[in-house]
């Protein structure tokens, strides 16, 4: 697929979308494989390719879009046998199998260029073994979405620390409501709670080492995380029978005012608004500090581009990655008409949406502690499944903790070997 459009080129030159890539003279073929197969992401991908092609008329760009689920099963084969020059994937531990197998290119040199100077919050998520293996193009925040009107009714403020969070919870319980809605039928929502409690208790580096198999599940730090979690469970802070609900099925408890808040990703905002919670009733806060000695890290699942080690046009591939992360391109592809998520470049701008603005400020400026990818991305798939089953069991039967942690440790010893 050859993309070239002189009108697009003129538009980009007039709007400053060209970036540093314009100064490079690129030729030959640039093969890109993408899993952005849903209609809106596909249009975003095709638009990026067209704009980049307009800057480089001597470059023949071949874009292949593969169904997302099929892509997951095909990626190892095509990285090994018929590698493109650029490929979509995910950050952190999800890229480790291809890094360890020598199938992704080390692009640490790209991260040293000025074009990537404003991506600092995501650098850790792109780093393995002290090197960078790709670039991010979009992410979204997690945090606590809450009923602003209920907080105002009870005279509560957004908590600045865990003690205030528990104090707020007690006031909410005293009013006849639950503090938090959650649906753990599909396990991953409990993973979000573990991520935040563990990062707030022990810090990002500890959390990353735990999910990488470098810290045992029987470690005292893990026990401290579960002790903090148990305080909320023993208070009765979570809705009853949460194992029966998906994350969507748990939303009515918040919409109906039976629960005051929801730890969730920003994708929950649209259905909450559609269910009747306008912005006068709905607000957001960053999960508060537990241990003042650790910086605040966030869950922000990040989608990425990589250069396969067997790519044939690595010069053009690096130029494309720089283009993808430019402030202008990041603003364009992440707006509400396209991906509707957050740009990773701190110099980008976001749509006039209060939750996107709060998330962008939190991740770009106020999150020096690191950006995690979410438990089921940061841990290997088998470990994630076993651990999240344990999280769900703990929320129902917290007295089983010792047995749960022993089971997780045995699984880790087997899986990480």
Protein Blocks (a to p, Z undefined) as FASTA:
>chain_A
ZZddfklmmmmmmnopnommlmpccedjdddddfblbfklmmmmmmmmmmmmmmmmmbcc
ddddddfklmmmmmmmmmmmmccfbdcddehjllmmmmmnopaccfklmmmpmklmmmmm
mmmmmpgehiafbdcfbdcdddddddfklmmmnopacdfbfklmmmmmmmmmmnopafbd
cdfknommmmmmmmmmmmmmnojklmmmmmnopacfkbmklmmmmmmmmmmmmnopaceh
klmpcfklmmmmmmnopafbdcddfklmmmmmmnopafklgccdddddfblmbccddddd
dddddddfkbcblmlmmmmmmmmmpmklmmmmmmmklnopacfbfkbccdddfklmmmmm
mmmmmmmnopcebjklmpcfklmmmmmmmmmmmmmmmmlmmmmmmmmmmmmmmmmZZ
